[in-house]
Amino acid sequence: MATFVTHNPRPRGSVWKPGLLLAGAGIAALAAFAAPRPAHADTTGATQITANGVLFAFGYDAIRNRRDDGTFDPDLTKDFIDTRPTSFSYVKNEYIGAVLGEAGSANLAVKYNRDVTITYRIPGALSIGNVEGSLRTPSDNLLGLNGGGGAFNDQGEMFPLASDWAANGTFQMTGYVAVNIDPPAPGAVGTNQTLGLDTGNYTFSQLRGAELFTFYQAANNIRVQQSIRLRRSLARLEWTITNTDTQAHSVGLQYVTNQEIPYFLDPVRGATTRPTRLRGNSIPDVLDLAEQRANPIYRPRFVFRGYEVVTPPDQVLVTAINAYYGGRPNGYVPPDVALNAFPDFTGSRVGAGVAIYWEPQSIPPNGTRRLVVYFGNGSATENPSPDYVVGTEAEETLKYNTFNSGAEPIPTNPGQDAGRNFLTPQPFTIYGGVYSQSSTAPTEEVVLNNVTMSLTLPEGLELTPDVQNNASTKPIGTLRADQEGTVNWSVRPNGLAYGPLAYQVTASAPPLTGRTVTRIVNVPAMPLKSVTTSDWQLLSFPFEFDPALSNNSDPLTIVNGARAPAEADPAPVFELINDPLSSNGFGGYRRAETLKPGIAYFYRPNFDRTVFLKGAVPVANQAPSFSSGEQRQVRLSRGWNLIGNPYVYDIPRGFLRFTPLENNPNLQSFSIADAEAAGLVRGALFFYRGAQNGLYDFINTESDVLRPWVGYWFYSNTDAILIYLPPAQIGSEVLGAVPTGAAGNAQIQGRKKTQGAMANRSALLARPTTEEWKLQLVARTQNGREDNAALVGVSRSAKNGDDARDLPKPPPFRDYVYLGIARAGAGTRFAQDLQAPGGTKSWEVEALSDQDGKITLSWPNTATLPRRVRLKLTDLETGRSVDLRRSSSLTVNATSNTVHRFRVTADLTPTRALAISNLRPIRSRSAGYSISFDLTASASVSGRVLTLGGKMARSLANGRAADSGNNSLHWDERDDKGAALPAGPYLVEITARGDAGEVVKQRVPVLLVR
């Protein structure tokens, strides 16, 4: 359907033309062959193809007697499919296709460990699959993305049997859409109907360009319009539910697919076969599945957020597909079905299935409800706009290569090749494409002229030199409707950065606005690290060490493998001493005698230089795995521990498993979140930012990542084992054997500083109220040492006393200023202490430095806190008090290693109920109106000018802070675009939101006279 325009791409075949399905002699019937990947079939039969994209098939049969690799397998004969008279509608481009069943049924006979006969009812069956799929590989060509069917033959066509099945049964549960009409109670099922199977009269699908429309008439005068629009390698699925009845009806919708593949790419757990139920904010923006764990050939993808008008579902289930039919032959399946483990495909025919639910909502007479989701191939990163789509593909993860370690480093001549030599592939290709959409109006066509694509690379990646036509900007030319142009660039890593590196591809397509998409390339850490003498560094080493090359993991031998220049007296590496008799397990520091992965150490060189880790050997098997033998672990003591990521790839906090050694006879492991909820740990992991950068910051969500080379403080309430699950980046791998000590020329190599909850401000509240607020305290010395990780406040989920919301703060090391919240009997200071709201609150705060001099305390976020919260700081050493609203800082004289104590108190000023009064539009002498109004209390104010019908004509303010008393806003008699509004009557609306979240609103009329 789309003409392919090429600029040095991978060959992708010929021009596609509409209306050709099942051309030639082949058909691939995948439904019967539930191997982890779809199977291929030898087929015979006849077809009749109409000009409008509708297929009629008569008496097809398919005999499968080949394995996926093409070899003969006698155990697979004879499988048989008989389509009978059936009809389908379809759309496709060179990436993907969609086929919708219209009428008829199909029989399927299978011999696979047992004889099975299946009857498929075709209407409403929706199959989506690859045509040529990914630009990077032909291996995903003609593979179905959903359903046991959705098969493609060697002509690039497909046959839909998007359903699950069981022995001698009829199940229409996957690849179908169902509605739930007027359920009697929340979570219950009312009138449930599968679109196409159970609905009444419906129109055969209509083709508009690359869009497929179908109209279904359901019960109770509910009409559903289904639209399938291909946007490059994704299909935009839209359902418009219209109530044509004279009374309101409650309608929900369910879309269930059977991927027939075993792995769900959980954003926290990585590739997993564990079923899951996702609700609300736990539903990821993108949900991927994969047919294998480490290096999947292809990935079905759902997109729930981030694109225009996508409607996030209320609930998503990922479970074994047989959970959805469980005795129900068809229709809407309640979302409370059991979560079944995914099968391993050994003698089984079912895999992971995804059910998407939009809960029933009331639709008034003649009202509509629109639901939009994207589904398709997850190989690319795309911006699927309605006019044209920009997409890009590249290696998702580079591998660590110990085979190509280069030459012995030259200490006085550091070179760029050192880090790069540990990375593969290099070079690799970044693809970019612009796909011009066809208009939904058949007589209209938008032509894109002078189309170009540009590549912007991050630190760590560069264009490969000495490659022809490898400029960062490349021309594509002219694109008509349903045409794509592609370009590619040769790129290589340069060893200057590691971790998730984001590149951008930007399309310019006059006369339309330009578009940019961003994609990540994961680069493993290398055994070179830039270190500075200006401050201490808390490092972990994501390597094991060859005993011969490292002098049995001796730190001084390891960190001085390459020196530029040499260190005559190498600085030591320090490790934590655990003291079981200490209240917080902290026993001080000592020189480390060995370096181990998974542990963190303090280090400070005598001068700025590059550390090359001599004898470094990455931990083996750094790819997704279920094997416990491929998981790393460290022993934890009660209290504070120093840990680190033992792998060369990032891992989320959710990849940590905590196994208590006390009162746990079965050695049950917990996620950090579950261990925190059980009171076994404090979930925040603190890392060292340096004494001049705020001292400590922390991460505390399951998706926050542990970086290679970064050390973390972790607080355990008991002795335990901490397990690190292997990295889950697609394509992560360590190649080669133990290095021989050669490493190339040493080059300073690093990455952007890790950001924690203090640096990115997520530790604070975006919209604080009198019952939810945090005050940040900062301590700073004259020589620039700073600690900004001290938070006090209130929360409805906190209690007075110790709870999981309170975060213990790691002890300092050297050359520091330190600020902590003290609590009697706690045994440790806190970085965050939240109390329950209500009444007067107080916190004891302690400042400490290892140097004499002045310490200045400040409170930078008081302006964002509710105005009713009164805050006071008292110096307990001198008795001096300051109002934090009126003063910005307090400076005290401090003695080294001596605690200086303060107290913060907070209470609420009495308040009147929030109200708006005296709202008056007053015409000014020059032009416009002054909108005057009074408030009984401080609030955030929004103002609008509306038409009499309630449509907004002008926004005057949006969340502007306003004090109690008289306030005003100005209206210049124009709309939001600056155009003069016509004379006539309007409404002025003022909305005020109080500190406790209460909202009041008032409107008055105004007559605009010209």
N, C-alpha and C positions, 0 to 999 in steps of 0.2 A: 504494500500500500504506500510505502514511502520510497522515493528515489534516494539512493545512497550517493552522497557527494564525498569524495575522498581527498585527503591530503596526507599522503604517506601513512595510511593506517594499516592495521592488519587486514588482509583481504576478507571481505564480508559477503561475497556472493553477488547476485545480480539484482536488477531493479525489481521491486515487488509491485504487483498489480492487484487491484481489488477484485474480489469475487472468485478467487481460485483457492479452493480448499480440497484436499485429498486428490490433487492432480497426480497423475501417474498411477502406479500399481500398488503403492504401499499404504498400510495403515498400522499404527502402533497402538495396541490396546493394553494399557498399563494396569488397569484396575485389578487384574487377576494376579499380578506378579509382585507380591509385596516383599521384594528384596529392598535393602536400604536405598538403592537407586532404582529408578524405573527400568523396566526391561524392554527389549526390542522384539518385534514379531515379524514373521513372514506372513503375508496376507494376500488374499485374492478377493475379487468382488467387482461391483460396478457402482458408479455414482452418477447422479444427475445434478449439475450445478447451474443455478440460475444467475442472472446478471447482478442481482442485488445483494449478494452475499449470503444466500440461504442454501444450505446443503440438504439434499434428500438422498438417503442411503438405502439400498435394497439388498437384503440377504448377504451381508458381509460375513465372512468368517475369517478368523485369524488362528494360525497354528504356530505355537511357540515351541521351538525345540533347540533354542540356542541360549547359552549363558550370555551375560552382559559383555564378556570379552570375545564373543563370536564363536566359541567352541561348542560342539554338540553336547547336549545333555539329555540322555534318554529318559531320565526321571521326570523331565518337564513335559513330555508328550503324553497325551495330546490335550492341549488347552484349546478351547473353541469359543468364539464369540459370534453371535448372530444378532445383527442390529435390527432385523425386521425393517419394515418401512418406518423411518424416523426422519426428523428434520431438525436442523440446527441453524442458528445465526452466528456470525462471527465477525470479528475485526482483528487486524493484526498489522504490525509493522516489522521492521527487521530485527527488533529486540524481543518482543513478546507478542502473544496473541491471546484472545479471549473467545471462547465458544459458549453459547448459551443454548441449552436444549429447548426445543419448541414443542415437539409432539412425538408420540410413539414410545416404544420400549425396546429393551435389548436383553437377550439371554446370554449368560456366560457360564460355561462349563470348565472346571479347572481340576487338574490332577496335580496335587502338591501335598504329599503326605496323606491326603485324604481327598475323596471326591466331593466337590462342592458345585452346586448349581445356584445361580443367582439371576434374579430378574431386576433389571434397572428400569425405572420409569423416567423417561427422558425430560419431560417439561420442567423447566426451572433449574436443571443441573448446570452449574457454572464452572467451567474449566479455564484456568489461566496457566500459561506455561511459556517457556523460552522458545523463541525461534532461533536467533543466533546469540541471544543472551549477552554475556560479557564480551567486551572488546579485547580482554587480555588473553582469553583462552577459548578454543573451540570445544573444550570438554563439556561445557554446559549446554551446547546446542541441542535443541529439540527435547529438552527435559521438562516434564511437567512440574509446576510449582504448587499446585494444590490438587487434592483428591487422589483416589486410587487410579483415576483416569486422567484425562487431560494430556493424552499422548500425542506425540508428533512423529510423523514418518520421515523418511529420508528426503522428502520433497519439501520439508518445512511446513507441513500441515498438521492438523491435530484432530483428535476424536475425543469427545467429552464423555467420560463416565466418572464424574466427580462425586463418588460416594464410597462409603465404607460398606462392608458386607460381612456376613457370617454364614455358616453352613446352611444351605437350603433356606435362606431367608431373604427378605426384601427390606432393605434399609436405605432410606433417603436422607441420611443425617449429615452428610458432609458435602461441601460445595453447594449448599442450598441456603436460601434466605427464608426465614419464617417470621410471622408476626404474632404477637400475643395481644388480643383485643379484650378489653374490659375484664381484667383479672379480678376475682372477688376480694383479694387481699394482697398486700405487698408480698412479692416472692411467689405468688400463686400463678397458675395458668388459667386463663379464661378461654375464649375461643382462639385456638391456635391453628394456624394455617401455613403451609409451605407454599411460597410463591411459585405458581406454575403447576403444582401438583394438586393443591387443595382449593386454590382460589377459583372463582367463577370465570366468567368470560374475560379473556385477555386478548390484546392485540399482538400479532406477530411483531417481532422486533423491527424497528425502523433504523436505517443507517443514515447518519448525517456525518459525512467526512469519516473521521476515525472514531465516531461515537455511535453507540448502540442503545436505542431507547426501547423499553418494553413497559406496557401498562397492564397492571393486574387489578382485578376487582375482588376485594376481600369481603368478609362478612360485615354486617352492620353499616353498609354504605361507606366502607373505608376503601379508598383507591390508592394504590402504590405505583408510582412511576420509578422505574429503575433505569439508571444511566450508567453505561460503562464507557469510559473515555480513556484511550491509551495516551499516556504522556511519556514518551521515550520508553524506559524499561519498567514503568509503573503504570498500573491501571487505576484510574480514579473511579471509585464506586460511589454512586449517589442514589439515595432513596428519598423521594419526596412523598410523604404520607399526607393525603388530603381527606378530610372528613366531609363528605357530601351529604351527611344526614342533617336532620333538624335538631339533634341534641348532641351534646358533647360525648366523646368516647375516649377512653384511655387506651393508648396503643404503644407497645414496645416492639423492638425488632432485634433479631438474632441472626448473625452470620457465622456459620460453622464451616471450617475447612479441615480436611484431612491431608496433612503434608506427607504422610507415609514415610517420614524420616525421623530419626530417634532423638535429635538434640535440639534443645531450646537454649538460645544464647542469652542467658540471664544477665542483665547489666551488673548485678552484684556477684553472682556465683559463677559466671562464665558459662561455658558449654555444660549443660547438665541434662540428665534424664529425670530429675525430680519434678513432679508436677507442681503447679503453682496456681494460686488464685490471686489476681491483682485487682485492686480497687482504687478509685480516686487518683491521688497523686502518686501511688505506687505503680501505676501503669506507665511504662516508659514511653518516651516520644516515639521510639522506633523499636519494634520487636522482630527479631530475626530467628529463624530456625536453620538447621544445617544437617546435611546427611552424614557428615563425619565430624569428629571433634576438633582435630588439630588443623587440618587444611581442607576445608570443605570445597567441593567443586562448585557448588552453587548454593544460594541461600534465598528461600522465600522470605519476603519482608512485608510487614505491616507498618504503616506510618499513621500515628494517632495524633501527633501535634507537629507544629512548625510550619505547615503549609497553609495556604489560604483556605479559610472556612472549613478546615477539618474539624469534625465533631468528635472529641475524645469520648470513648465509650464509658459507661458506668462500671463495667466489670469485664475482665478478660480472664478466661480459663485456658490453661495449657495442661492437658492431661492426655492419657491414653484415649484414643478415639473411641474405643468400645464403651467408655463411660457415658458417651452421649446417647447411645441407643438403648442399652439396658432394659429391654422389654418394651420400648416405645417404638413402633414401626415407622413413625414419621412425625413431623411437626415440630413445634417449639419445645425445646428442652429446658426445664428450669435451671437456673444457674447454681442451684445447691447440689448438683450431682457430685458424686464421690470423686476424689482426686486419685486416679489410678496410676501406678508406676508405668512408665513407658516400657513396652516389650523390647526384647533384644533381637527380634526378627528370626530367632531360631525356631523354625517350623511355625512361625506366626505370620499373620497377614495384616496386622494393624500397627500403627505408629503413633506419633504425637499428633494431637489435633488441637486446633485453636478455636475457641468459641468467643465471639464478641457480642456483648449485650449492651443495648441501650434500654434502660428500664422504662416501663410504661409511663407516659405522660398524657395528661388530659389535653385533647385537641377540641376546640370549640367548633360549632357548626361553621362550615366553609373555611375552617382554619387549616393550616398545614404545619408539618414538622419535617425539617430537612436534616438528613444524616449523611455525612461524607467521610470516607476512609480511603486510604491508598493501599494497594497490595500489588506486589510484583517481585522483580528480581532485585536482591539486595547487594549486587556486586558493585554498583556505582553509587556515587554521591550526586544528588540532583536537586535542582530547583525547578519543580514542575509548574511553572506559571501557565496561565491559559493561552498566551500568545506564542511563546517559545520556551523551550526547556534547555537549560544548561546542565551538562553532566560531566563528571570526570571519574577516571579510574586510575589506580596505581597499586603498587605493592602495598599491602596493609601493614606488613611488618618485615623489617630486614632481619636477617639471621646473623648470629654471632659465629664468626668463622675462625677457628684456631689453626686451620691449615695454612692460611696466608698471612703469617705474622711479620713478614718483612725482615729487615736487617737489624743488626745491633745498633741501638740508639747512639747518636753522636752527642755527647753532653753539651758541647758549646755551639751546636748548630741544630736546634730543634726544627723539625720539618712537619709538614701537614699530613704526611702519609701515615703517621703512626696510628692514629685512631681509625682512619679509613680502612686500613689493612685488616681490621678485625670484623669488617662488615661485608655482607653479600646479600643480594646480587649488586654488582656495580659494573657498569651503569645499569639502571632500570628505566622503564618507560612510564611516563605520565601521559594519559590520554585525555583529551578534551573534546566535547561535542556540543553542537548547537542543533536542536531539533525544532524545526518550524511547525507549529500546529496548524491544522486546517481549521477554518472557521466552521462554527455550527450552522451557519447559514450557507446552503449549498451554492448560492450565486456569488458569495463574497470570497475573496482570497487576499491575504496579506503577504506581500513579497518583501523579504528582508534583503537589503542591498549592502554591499561592502562590509560583510560580516567578518570580524576578526576575533581572535582569542589570544589572551595574554596570560602568562604564568608568573606568579609571584612566589618566590621560594623563601623559607625561613632560614635562620642561622642553622647550619648543620647539613643543608642540601644546596647543591649548585648545579648549573647546567654543565654537562660534560663538554670539556673543551675539544677543539679539533673535530667537531661533528658538523657536517654540512647542514645548512637550513635548520639550525638549532637556536634561532633567535627567540627571545622571550615572547614576542608578539608575532603571530602568524596569520596570514589571510585565509579566509574560507571562500568568500565571494558572495554569490547570490543564492538565496534559498527560497524556493516556492513552498506551498503548503505540503505538509507531510514529507519534507525532505530534511535530511541531516547532513551536516558537514562535520568532519572530525579532523583533528590535528594531533600530533604527539611530540613530546620532547624527550630527549635523552638526558637523564639526571643521575647524579651520583652523590653519595654522602661524602662530606669532607672531614669528618671526625671532630668538628667543633662543638657539637651538641648531641644530646641523646634524649630519649623519652618520646612522648607524642609530639611530633613536629607537624605543624599545620601549614599546608601550602594553599594557595588560592588560584582559581582559574576564573578569569573574567571575560565575558563575551560582550562585544559591541555589535549591535544589530540595528542600525538606523532603519526606520525613523523611531524605533522603540528605545526605551531606556536600557542601559547596560545592566547586566546581571553578574553576580559573583557567587561561586560556591567554594566552600572550604572543606578540605579533606585531610585526615591525619595519616601520617606515615610513622609507625612506631620504630624507633631506632634503639637497639640495645646499648646499655652502658659499656664503656670500654675501660681497659685497665690503666687509664691515664686520667689524672685529676689535677686541676689547678688549685693550689692552696696558697694562703696568704699569711704573712706574719703579723698583720694588723689586728688579728683577733683569733680566738680559739675556734676550732671547727669540731662539730660533733658528727663523726663519719661512721658509716658502716661499710664493709667491704664485700661486695656481691660476688665473691670468688672463694674457692678453696685454693690451696697453694701446694705446688709440687715440693715434696720434702727436700729433694736434692738442690733445687734451684733457690728455695727460700730459707735454707738452713733450718728446716723443721718449723716453718711458719714463724720465724723470728721477725718481729715488727721492724727492727732497724734494717734488716736485709731486704725486706719486702718494699718498704717505702723509699729506699734509696737505690732501687734497681736502675733508675735513670736520673741523673742530676744535671740541672742546667741553671747555674753552675753547681759545683760539688759542695756538699756540706761537710766540713771537716769534723765537726762534732754533731752528728745527727740528733735532732730533737726526739725525745721519747714519745710514746703513745700511752695514754692513760685509760684504765678501765675502772669500772665501778666495783666497789667492795660491798657486798650484802652483809648486813649484821642482823641475825635473827632476834637479838635482844633489843634492838632499837624499835621505837614505836612505829616508825615508817619503813623499817628495813634498810635504811641508808647508813652505810658504814664508812663513807669516804672514798678515796681514789688511790690507785697504785699504778706503777708501771706495768704495762701488759707484757707478758712473756710470749704469747702467741696471738695470732689474729684468726678469728673464726667467722664464717658467714652467719648472718642472723643476729650478731652482736654489734653494739655501737661503742665507739671509743672517742675520747677527746684528743685532739692533735693540733699542734701549732708549730710550724717550721721556724727555723732561724731567719729565713728570708723568703720572699715570694718565689715560688718555683713550681715545677711540674713533678707530680708524683707518678712514677710508673711502677706498677705492682709487679715485681719480679716473681716469676713462677706462678702467675695467676691462672687458675683453671676454673672456668664457669661451672657452676653446679649442673650436672647432667640433666637431660630430659626436661628442658624448660619449654614444654609444650603442654597443652591441656591433657590431663590424664586422670583416670580414676584410681590408679594404683597407689596404695598407701606407701609403697616403697619409694615412690618418686616425690614424696612430700618431705620438706625439711622441717626440723623442729629444734627448739631450744628449751632449756630448763629455766623456769621462772621461780624466784623466791618471793615470799610475802613482802609486800611493800614495793619500793621503786626498783625498776629493771631498765637496762639500756638494751634496746633491740634494734634490728635493721632488716631491710628487705634482702634476703639472700640471693635473689635472682637479678639478672641483668635487665629485666623488663619490669615495668610498674605492676603492682598488684593492688587491688582495692582492699580497704580495711575488711570488707566482707569475706576476703580470702583467708582471714586468720581464724583458727579454731583453738578454743581454750579447753584444756582437759585438766580439771582439778585433781590433785593427788590425795586430797583428804575427803573422807566421807563420800567416795565415789568408787565403789568396788568394781564396777563394770567399766571404769575409765571412759565414761560418756563424754563426748566432746560437745562444746557449745559454740555458736557464733559469738562474736564479741557483744553484739546487741543483746542476745539472750543471756550471756554471762553477766552483763551489766544489769539487766532487769532482775536477775537472781541475786544481785549483791555480791557477785564473785570478783568483779573487776570495776575499775573506773574506765569508761570507754574512750575518753579523750587520749590521743597520742600526741605528746608535745615534742616539738623539734626546736633546735637552737638556731636562732636567727642572727646571733652575734650581739655583743654588748652595746653596739652603737645602732642596732636596728630593731630594738624592742625586746631583746633577750630571748623570750620564748613565744611561740605561737603553737596552735594545736589543730588537729583534725579530729572530727568526732561523728562522721556519718559513714554508713556502710559503703558508699560510693567514693569517698575520699581515698586517694591512693597513697601507698608507701612507695617512695622513689628509691631507686638504687643510689648508693653512696650517702644517703641521708640517715642519720641516727635519730631514734625516737625514745623518749621516756614513756614507760608503760607501768601503771600501778595495778598490782594484783593483791587481793585480800587473802590469798592463800598460795601455798606452793603449788606449782602446776607445770604442765607442758604446753608450750605454744607451738602450734603447727601452722606452717606456711603452705597453703595450697599452691600448685604450680601456676605460672602465668596463663592467661586465657586469650592473649592476643592471637588472632588468626595468623598463622604463619610463623609464630615464635618457635625458634629452634636454635640449638647449639650444634654446630658442625665441627667435625675434626676430633683429633686426639689431644693429649696433653701437650701444651706448647713447649718448645725447646729453649725458651729464654729469649728468642729473638723477637723484637717488637717494632722495628722501624724507628724513624727519628721521632723523639719525644716532642709532642705538641700540646700546648695548654688546651684542655678540652673540658667543657662544662655544659651548663644548661641554664635557662632562666631560673631565678630563685623560686623555690617552692613557696606557694601561697597557702596560708592557713586561714582559720576563721577570723583572726584579728586583722590580718592584712586585707582580706577581701570583704571585711565588714559583716560577714554572715553571723558572727558571734553577737552582733547587736541586733536590735529590732527595727524593722523598717517603719512600722506604725505603732509606736509605744502608746499605751494607755495607762490609766492610774492603777490598773491591776496587772499590767505586763510592761515592765520597763527595766532597763539595765543602765547603770552608770559606769563609765570607763575611767579608771584612775591610772595616771602615768607618773613615773618617777624618773628624774633626769639629773645627772651630775654635771659639774662644770666642764669636765673633759669629754662630754658627749655620750657617756654611758647612759643607756635608757632601758626601762622595763615598762611596756605598755599593756601587759596581759594581766590586768586585775579588774574584775567586774563584780559589782554588787547590784542587787535589785530585787524585784518581786515577780512572782509568777503564780498563776492559779494552779499550775501543776506541781508547785514546790510546797514544801512544808517547813515549819520553823524547826531547824535542826538538820541533821545530816540526811541527804537523799541523793539519788542518782544525778540530779541536776547540778550538784556541787562538784567542782573539779579540783582535786588536789593539784598542787603546783610543784614541779620538780625542784630539787635544791639547785643552788647556783654552783658554778665551778670556780673560776678565777677572773679577776679584773671585771667586776660587775657592780651594778646597783640592782637591788632586788626588792620587789614589792609583793607582799602576800597578805591574804586575809586570814587572821588567826581566829581560832575557836577553841574554847576551853575543853581540854580532854581529847582533842582531835588527833594529836600526835603529828600533824603535818599542816602546813599552810595551804591556802586554796587560791587558785587563779579565778574561780568564780564561786560565789556564794549567793544563792537565791533563797528568799524567804516567801512565806505565804502573804498575800496582800491583807491590808487591814491594820489599823492602829499605827503606833510609832515603831519604827524599825531602827536598828543600829548594828554596826559592824566594826570590829576591831581590825585595824590595818597596821601592818608593820613594814617599815622601810629599813634596808640594810645595805651597806656597801663595805668592800674590803679596802677602802681608801678614805682618809680624812677629807672633809670638805663639805660644800653645800649640796643639799639635795632639794630639788624643786618638784613639788607635787602639782599636777594639773588635772583637769577634768574636761576633756575637749568636746564632749557630746551633750552637755547640759541643755543647749539650745533646742535639741530635738526631743527632750523629755516633756511630759505633760506639765502644763504651767501650774497645776494645783499641787504638784509634788514639791515640797519645801526641803531643801538639802543643806546640811551644815557639816563642816569638817572642823574637828577640835584637835589641836596638838596636845596630847596628853602629857608631854614633857614640860610644856610651858603654860598650858591652860588657854592659849589663844584660840579663838574660834572665827571662822569665816563663813559667810553665806555664799554657797557655790553659784547662785544666780548673779551675785554682784561682783564676785572676784573670779579671776581665771586661774590663779595659781597661789601657792604658798611655799616659801623657801625656808628651810631650816638648816642649822649647822649640825653635821653628823660626825661621829667618831667611828673610825674603822672597826668593823666587826662588832658594832654595838647597835642593837635594835632601837629604832625610833618609832614610837607608837602614836597612832592617831585613832580617832573614832569618827565614823560617818553616821549621821542620823537623818532619817527621812520621815516626814509625816505629810498629811494632806490638809490644805487650807479649806475651811468651810466654803460651800458653794451653793448657789441657787440653781434650780432646774434650768437647763438650757432652753432659751426661747428667743425668737426673733420678733421684734416689734418696730413700729414706725417705719415700715418699708415704704419709701416714697421715691419715685422717679422725678428728679428736679431738672428741668431744662436749663442748660447753662447759657450764658449770654453770647458766647462765641458759637459753639456747635456741640451737639450731643446732649447727653443726659448724665447727671450725677445720680447714681442709685444709692440713696442713703438708707441706713437701717441701724437698729440698735440690737446688741447682744447682751444677755444676762450673764454670760460667762465666756471665757476664751474658747475658741473653736477653730477648726479649719473650714473655710468657706468656699463654696462654688456658686457661681452666678451664671444664668443663661437668659437669653432673650428667645422667646418661643412664638410661633404663630398660634392663632386661636385653635388650630387643630392639634397642637402639641409638638410640632416639628421644630427642632432647634434651628434658629436663624443666626445666633451669635453666642459664642462662649465668652463670658466676661472674666471668669476666674475658675481655677480648678485646684481646690485644696489649699488655698492661700490662708496663711495664719492670720487670725484676727483676735484682738483683745475684747474684753467686755467693754460695753459702752457703745458710742457711736462709731460707725464704720461707713465706708462708701466705695463704690466701684464706678468706673466710667464706661459709658457706651457712646461711641461716635456715630451711631445711626447706620452703621455698615454691617455686612455679614462677615463670616470668617475669612472670606477671600478678598475682603477689602472693597467689595462693591456696595454702592449705596442701596439700602433697602427701600422698597416702594412705600409710599405713604399708606397709612391704615392702622388698624388696631393690632397690638401685640401684647404678650404677657412677659413680665419680668419675674424670674424665679430665683430665690436665694435658698441654698441648702447649707446647713451648718452641722458639722460633726464634732461632738464634744470629746473631751479627754477619755471618757469611759466608753466611747463608741456609740453614744446615743446620737440620733439624727433627727433634726427638725427641718421643716420646709415651709416656705410661704411664697405665694404668688400675688401680684397685683397687676391690673391692666395699665397699659400706656398707649397713648394715641400718637403716632408719628405723623407729623404734618410737614409737608414740603411747601 
